[in-house]
Amino acid sequence: MTRGNQRDKDREKAQKKAAASAKKPKESATNLAKRKEADAEALRAKQKKKEEEKAAASGSGGGK
């Protein structure tokens, strides 16, 4: 029983962690889907803006 104290401490730590995660509300499937779609839309807008800036820079920046 050399690990008795360590087991107790680990058990207490696991209980605290479980209690902390139990307090957090679970995200529903519909909310998760809405959030994913909103994130995807934001990324699409960001990519479009970057492509437009790249096109504008290559169109006007090539004159020697």
Protein Blocks (a to p, Z undefined) as FASTA:
>chain_A
ZZmmmmmmmmmmmmmmmmmmmmpccddfklmmmmmmmmmmmmmmmmmmmmmmmmmmmmmm
mpZZ
